[in-house]
Amino acid sequence: MFTPELTAKLQKYSTPFYYYDLALLRQTLAALKSAASPHGYRVHYALKANFDARLLGIIREHGLGADCVSGNEVQKALDCGFPAGEIVFAGVGKSDPEIMLGLQNGIRCFNCESLQELEVIDGLAGQAGRTAPVALRINPDVDAHTHQYITTGREENKFGIYYSELAEMVAKVQQFPHLKLEGIHFHIGSQITDIAVFQRLSRRVNEIQRWFREREIALPLLNLGGGLGIDYQHPDARPVPDFAAYFNTFAEYLELPAGQEVHFELGRALVGQCGSLISRVLYIKQGRKTRFAILDAGMTELIRPALYQAHHQIDNLTSRDEALTYDVVGPVCETADFFAKGAMLPQTRRGDLIAVRSAGAYGAVMASRYNLRPEVGVVYSDDVG
């Protein structure tokens, strides 16, 4: 990805900054469409992964809808040209103003997670003179086998309606005058790389869909969430996820009623590999036990290693010397401020340019101003002269 020619061009930019490879993003989106289209699946991009306006414009150009988890994300999607009828609004804690924003703009669906939320949306829809399309987010108790902080489909998680509550919830929805039950929604976690997890989800979804059919309740929409992971270990060898295997799994295992729309909400899988955090080495510090490479980027720019103990490949773009072992850390006053421990890098010196790879998802969107750090910059491949 980072050729000597590209590295030389990036040297002129002030670090740290996010570098987005827009050609790779377009390649990824083309692969997604090629894999989803034969099945008639509809994909909504999850803005929480990255809401950069330039990326959103390209994603919209490829015909995707938008999956939002806040009112500001709904507004961002609208501002970036996503039609309201292709926006779905999820999230366990929607505020009244956020709900009204969705109602007033006529979004496609609210994915709802509790009885009280349904009551609130019904009341607000009545005030607005609208009928709110809703889908029930059901917690299927399927373990995604990923990090505990990004697993969302187990019974101990805060997300979704439990199967034991389903009969009561459906009965209530049918009594609310300003709600229309459009479908059901599932999302079991993030960074899932084991396809067998999606097989188990499909079987569980089939059981729940049968429950509705037995009661002659039509569901026009089935939303299966997202969660497909990327290869953080080998970003250059596998820059584009295996979308065909992902969608073919659902096509093989799902039992769908005629005419039902099937929606997905992918985020990381679309933008994760197109972004890298570019930083410079400030200092090399030899500790008693550890050699530190101290960068001008830190957890304020990319918090995933500190928060999730996540792995990101780290490349020294300007050194070709013999490899040494480094703890790659940032300047923030926290012990958790690190990118990697025991990383093998070419001998690294002050001023070397470093790329923290696979940072296009949950990178810039989670950046903070802690320690009064400046806002992180952005450079796009199309603009690099």
C-alpha positions as CSV (number, residue, x, y, z in Angstrom):
1,M,0.0,0.0,0.0
2,F,2.7,2.5,1.0
3,T,5.2,2.7,-1.8
4,P,8.4,4.8,-1.5
5,E,6.8,7.3,-3.9
6,L,3.7,7.6,-1.7
7,T,5.8,7.9,1.4
8,A,7.8,10.7,-0.1
9,K,4.6,12.6,-0.9
10,L,3.2,12.1,2.6
11,Q,6.4,13.5,4.2
12,K,5.2,17.1,3.5
13,Y,2.1,16.8,5.7
14,S,2.1,17.7,9.4
15,T,1.5,14.6,11.5
16,P,-0.5,13.0,13.0
17,F,-3.1,12.6,10.3
18,Y,-5.4,9.9,8.9
19,Y,-4.7,8.8,5.4
20,Y,-7.6,7.4,3.4
21,D,-7.0,5.3,0.3
22,L,-10.1,6.2,-1.7
23,A,-9.2,3.7,-4.5
24,L,-9.3,0.9,-2.0
25,L,-12.6,2.1,-0.6
26,R,-14.1,2.1,-4.1
27,Q,-12.6,-1.4,-4.7
28,T,-14.2,-2.6,-1.5
29,L,-17.6,-1.2,-2.3
30,A,-17.5,-2.7,-5.7
31,A,-16.8,-6.1,-4.2
32,L,-19.6,-5.6,-1.7
33,K,-22.1,-4.8,-4.4
34,S,-21.0,-7.8,-6.6
35,A,-21.5,-10.2,-3.6
36,A,-24.8,-8.7,-2.3
37,S,-26.6,-8.0,-5.6
38,P,-27.3,-11.6,-6.7
39,H,-29.2,-12.2,-3.5
40,G,-31.1,-8.9,-3.6
41,Y,-29.7,-7.9,-0.3
42,R,-29.9,-4.2,0.8
43,V,-26.8,-2.8,2.6
44,H,-26.8,0.2,4.9
45,Y,-23.5,1.7,5.9
46,A,-23.0,2.0,9.6
47,L,-21.9,5.6,10.1
48,K,-20.5,4.9,13.6
49,A,-17.5,3.3,11.9
50,N,-16.5,6.5,10.2
51,F,-18.6,9.6,9.4
52,D,-16.0,11.4,7.2
53,A,-18.0,13.4,4.7
54,R,-15.7,12.5,1.8
55,L,-16.0,8.8,2.5
56,L,-19.8,9.1,3.0
57,G,-20.1,10.7,-0.4
58,I,-18.4,7.8,-2.1
59,I,-20.4,5.2,-0.2
60,R,-23.6,7.0,-1.2
61,E,-22.5,7.0,-4.8
62,H,-22.4,3.2,-4.6
63,G,-26.0,3.0,-3.7
64,L,-25.8,2.1,0.0
65,G,-28.3,3.3,2.6
66,A,-27.3,4.6,6.1
67,D,-27.5,2.9,9.5
68,C,-27.4,5.5,12.3
69,V,-27.2,5.3,16.1
70,S,-27.7,9.0,17.0
71,G,-29.7,12.0,15.8
72,N,-26.5,13.7,14.6
73,E,-25.7,10.7,12.5
74,V,-29.2,10.8,11.0
75,Q,-28.6,14.5,10.2
76,K,-25.1,13.8,8.8
77,A,-26.6,11.1,6.5
78,L,-29.2,13.5,5.2
79,D,-26.6,16.2,4.7
80,C,-24.5,13.8,2.7
81,G,-27.3,12.9,0.3
82,F,-28.6,9.7,1.7
83,P,-32.4,9.6,1.0
84,A,-34.5,9.6,4.2
85,G,-36.2,6.4,3.0
86,E,-32.9,4.6,3.1
87,I,-31.9,5.6,6.6
88,V,-32.5,3.3,9.6
89,F,-32.1,4.5,13.2
90,A,-30.9,2.1,15.8
91,G,-29.5,2.6,19.3
92,V,-30.6,1.7,22.8
93,G,-31.0,5.3,24.0
94,K,-32.7,7.5,21.5
95,S,-33.7,10.9,22.9
96,D,-37.0,12.6,22.1
97,P,-35.4,15.3,19.8
98,E,-33.5,12.5,17.9
99,I,-36.8,10.6,17.5
100,M,-38.6,13.7,16.2
101,L,-35.8,14.3,13.7
102,G,-36.3,10.8,12.3
103,L,-40.1,11.3,12.2
104,Q,-40.1,14.7,10.6
105,N,-37.8,13.5,7.9
106,G,-39.6,10.2,7.2
107,I,-36.8,7.8,7.7
108,R,-37.2,4.1,6.7
109,C,-37.3,2.5,10.1
110,F,-36.6,2.9,13.9
111,N,-35.0,-0.2,15.3
112,C,-36.5,-0.4,18.8
113,E,-35.1,-2.1,21.9
114,S,-37.6,-1.8,24.7
115,L,-41.3,-1.4,25.5
116,Q,-40.8,2.0,26.9
117,E,-39.0,3.1,23.8
118,L,-42.0,2.0,21.7
119,E,-44.3,3.9,24.0
120,V,-42.3,7.1,23.6
121,I,-42.0,6.8,19.8
122,D,-45.8,6.1,19.6
123,G,-46.5,9.3,21.6
124,L,-44.1,11.4,19.6
125,A,-45.4,10.1,16.3
126,G,-48.9,11.0,17.5
127,Q,-47.8,14.6,18.3
128,A,-46.2,14.8,14.9
129,G,-49.2,13.4,13.0
130,R,-47.1,10.5,11.7
131,T,-47.0,6.8,11.8
132,A,-43.6,5.5,12.8
133,P,-42.2,2.4,11.0
134,V,-40.5,0.2,13.6
135,A,-38.5,-3.0,13.8
136,L,-38.0,-4.9,17.0
137,R,-34.4,-5.5,17.8
138,I,-34.3,-9.0,19.2
139,N,-31.5,-10.3,21.4
140,P,-31.0,-13.8,20.0
141,D,-28.5,-14.9,22.7
142,V,-25.9,-15.8,20.0
143,D,-22.3,-15.4,21.1
144,A,-20.2,-13.6,18.5
145,H,-16.9,-14.9,20.1
146,T,-15.3,-11.6,19.9
147,H,-14.0,-9.0,22.4
148,Q,-16.5,-8.7,25.3
149,Y,-16.9,-4.9,24.7
150,I,-18.1,-5.4,21.1
151,T,-20.3,-8.4,21.7
152,T,-24.0,-7.3,21.6
153,G,-26.2,-10.4,21.2
154,R,-25.9,-12.2,24.5
155,E,-28.5,-12.1,27.2
156,E,-26.2,-10.2,29.6
157,N,-25.8,-7.4,27.0
158,K,-28.0,-4.2,27.2
159,F,-29.1,-4.5,23.6
160,G,-32.4,-5.8,22.2
161,I,-35.6,-7.5,23.3
162,Y,-35.3,-10.9,24.9
163,Y,-37.1,-13.8,23.3
164,S,-39.1,-14.3,26.4
165,E,-40.6,-10.8,26.1
166,L,-41.5,-11.2,22.4
167,A,-45.2,-12.0,22.8
168,E,-45.8,-9.1,25.1
169,M,-43.9,-6.7,22.9
170,V,-45.7,-7.7,19.7
171,A,-49.1,-7.4,21.4
172,K,-48.2,-4.0,22.6
173,V,-47.0,-2.8,19.2
174,Q,-50.2,-3.9,17.6
175,Q,-52.1,-1.7,20.1
176,F,-50.1,1.5,19.6
177,P,-52.1,3.6,17.1
178,H,-49.0,5.4,15.7
179,L,-46.6,2.5,15.1
180,K,-46.3,0.2,12.2
181,L,-44.4,-3.1,12.7
182,E,-42.1,-3.3,9.7
183,G,-39.8,-6.1,10.8
184,I,-37.2,-7.5,13.1
185,H,-33.6,-6.5,13.7
186,F,-30.6,-8.4,14.9
187,H,-27.0,-7.4,15.6
188,I,-24.8,-9.7,17.6
189,G,-21.4,-8.0,17.6
190,S,-18.5,-6.6,15.7
191,Q,-15.2,-7.9,14.2
192,I,-16.6,-11.4,13.6
193,T,-14.3,-13.5,11.5
194,D,-15.8,-16.9,12.1
195,I,-18.5,-17.5,9.5
196,A,-20.0,-20.3,11.7
197,V,-21.3,-17.5,14.0
198,F,-23.5,-16.2,11.1
199,Q,-24.7,-19.8,10.5
200,R,-25.9,-19.9,14.1
201,L,-27.5,-16.5,13.8
202,S,-29.4,-17.6,10.7
203,R,-30.7,-20.7,12.4
204,R,-31.9,-18.6,15.4
205,V,-33.5,-16.1,13.1
206,N,-35.3,-18.9,11.4
207,E,-36.8,-20.0,14.7
208,I,-38.0,-16.5,15.5
209,Q,-39.4,-15.9,12.0
210,R,-41.4,-19.2,12.4
211,W,-42.8,-17.8,15.6
212,F,-44.2,-14.8,13.7
213,R,-45.5,-16.9,10.8
214,E,-47.4,-19.2,13.2
215,R,-49.2,-16.1,14.5
216,E,-49.8,-14.8,10.9
217,I,-47.8,-11.7,11.5
218,A,-46.2,-10.4,8.3
219,L,-42.7,-8.9,8.5
220,P,-41.8,-7.0,5.3
221,L,-38.2,-6.4,6.6
222,L,-35.5,-8.5,8.1
223,N,-32.4,-6.6,9.3
224,L,-29.5,-8.9,10.2
225,G,-27.1,-6.1,11.3
226,G,-23.4,-6.4,10.4
227,G,-20.3,-7.5,12.3
228,L,-18.2,-8.9,9.5
229,G,-14.5,-8.4,10.5
230,I,-11.4,-7.4,8.6
231,D,-7.9,-8.9,8.7
232,Y,-5.9,-6.7,11.0
233,Q,-3.0,-9.1,10.9
234,H,-2.5,-9.0,7.1
235,P,-3.9,-5.7,5.7
236,D,-2.0,-5.9,2.5
237,A,-2.6,-9.6,1.8
238,R,-6.3,-9.3,2.5
239,P,-7.4,-5.7,2.0
240,V,-11.0,-6.6,1.0
241,P,-13.2,-8.9,3.2
242,D,-14.7,-12.0,1.7
243,F,-18.2,-10.6,1.1
244,A,-19.2,-13.5,-1.0
245,A,-18.7,-16.0,1.8
246,Y,-20.6,-13.7,4.2
247,F,-23.6,-13.2,2.0
248,N,-23.7,-16.8,0.7
249,T,-23.8,-18.1,4.3
250,F,-27.1,-16.2,4.9
251,A,-28.4,-17.2,1.5
252,E,-27.8,-20.9,2.3
253,Y,-29.1,-20.9,5.9
254,L,-31.9,-18.4,6.0
255,E,-35.5,-19.4,5.5
256,L,-37.3,-16.3,4.1
257,P,-41.0,-15.7,3.4
258,A,-41.7,-14.5,-0.1
259,G,-41.1,-10.8,-0.7
260,Q,-39.2,-10.1,2.6
261,E,-36.5,-7.4,2.3
262,V,-33.2,-8.5,3.8
263,H,-31.0,-5.6,5.1
264,F,-27.5,-5.6,6.5
265,E,-25.6,-2.9,8.3
266,L,-21.9,-3.1,7.5
267,G,-19.4,-0.5,8.7
268,R,-15.9,-1.7,9.6
269,A,-15.8,-4.2,6.7
270,L,-16.2,-1.3,4.3
271,V,-13.9,1.4,5.6
272,G,-11.5,-0.4,8.0
273,Q,-8.7,-1.1,5.6
274,C,-8.8,2.1,3.6
275,G,-7.5,4.2,6.6
276,S,-4.1,4.4,8.3
277,L,-3.0,6.7,11.1
278,I,0.3,8.4,10.0
279,S,2.6,9.6,12.7
280,R,6.2,10.6,13.3
281,V,8.6,9.3,15.9
282,L,9.4,11.9,18.5
283,Y,11.9,10.0,20.6
284,I,13.5,6.6,21.0
285,K,13.8,5.8,24.7
286,Q,15.8,2.8,26.0
287,G,14.2,1.6,29.3
288,R,15.6,-0.9,31.7
289,K,13.6,-3.7,30.0
290,T,12.0,-2.1,27.0
291,R,12.9,0.0,24.0
292,F,10.2,2.6,23.4
293,A,9.3,4.3,20.1
294,I,7.4,7.4,21.2
295,L,5.1,8.8,18.5
296,D,3.4,12.2,18.0
297,A,0.1,10.2,17.8
298,G,-1.5,8.5,20.8
299,M,-4.7,7.1,22.2
300,T,-6.3,10.4,21.6
301,E,-6.1,9.7,17.8
302,L,-6.6,5.9,17.9
303,I,-8.0,4.5,21.2
304,R,-8.7,0.9,20.0
305,P,-5.4,-0.7,21.4
306,A,-6.0,1.0,24.8
307,L,-9.7,0.3,24.9
308,Y,-9.9,-3.2,23.3
309,Q,-6.3,-4.4,23.4
310,A,-6.8,-4.4,19.6
311,H,-4.0,-5.3,17.2
312,H,-2.9,-2.9,14.4
313,Q,0.0,-3.6,12.1
314,I,2.6,-0.9,12.4
315,D,4.9,0.0,9.5
316,N,8.0,2.1,9.6
317,L,7.7,3.8,6.2
318,T,11.2,5.4,6.1
319,S,13.6,2.8,7.5
320,R,14.8,-0.4,5.9
321,D,17.4,-1.3,8.5
322,E,17.6,-4.5,10.6
323,A,14.6,-5.1,12.8
324,L,14.5,-4.4,16.5
325,T,11.8,-4.8,19.1
326,Y,9.9,-1.8,20.3
327,D,6.9,-0.8,22.4
328,V,5.2,1.7,20.2
329,V,3.6,4.4,22.4
330,G,2.1,7.8,22.3
331,P,2.7,11.1,24.2
332,V,-0.5,11.1,26.3
333,C,0.0,10.9,30.1
334,E,-1.6,7.5,30.5
335,T,0.1,4.1,30.7
336,A,-2.6,2.7,28.5
337,D,-1.4,5.1,25.7
338,F,0.2,2.5,23.4
339,F,-0.2,1.1,19.9
340,A,1.8,-2.1,20.3
341,K,4.1,-3.9,22.7
342,G,7.0,-5.9,21.5
343,A,6.5,-4.9,17.9
344,M,9.3,-5.8,15.4
345,L,10.3,-2.7,13.3
346,P,13.3,-1.7,11.3
347,Q,15.7,0.2,13.4
348,T,13.6,3.3,14.2
349,R,14.9,6.9,14.7
350,R,13.5,10.3,15.5
351,G,11.6,11.7,12.6
352,D,10.7,8.3,11.0
353,L,7.3,8.2,9.4
354,I,5.0,5.5,11.0
355,A,1.8,4.0,9.6
356,V,-0.7,2.4,12.0
357,R,-2.7,0.3,9.6
358,S,-6.4,-0.8,9.4
359,A,-7.5,2.3,11.2
360,G,-10.3,3.5,8.9
361,A,-13.0,2.2,11.3
362,Y,-13.4,3.4,14.9
363,G,-10.3,5.5,14.6
364,A,-11.0,9.2,13.8
365,V,-14.6,8.9,15.0
366,M,-13.4,8.0,18.5
367,A,-10.6,10.7,18.7
368,S,-10.6,13.0,21.6
369,R,-9.1,16.3,22.8
370,Y,-7.7,14.7,26.1
371,N,-4.6,16.5,27.2
372,L,-5.8,19.4,25.0
373,R,-4.5,17.5,22.0
374,P,-5.2,19.1,18.6
375,E,-7.8,17.7,16.2
376,V,-6.3,15.0,14.0
377,G,-5.8,15.9,10.4
378,V,-7.0,14.1,7.3
379,V,-5.3,13.4,3.9
380,Y,-7.0,11.7,1.0
381,S,-5.2,9.7,-1.7
382,D,-7.0,11.6,-4.5
383,D,-5.4,14.8,-3.2
384,V,-1.8,13.6,-2.7
385,G,0.2,15.4,-5.4
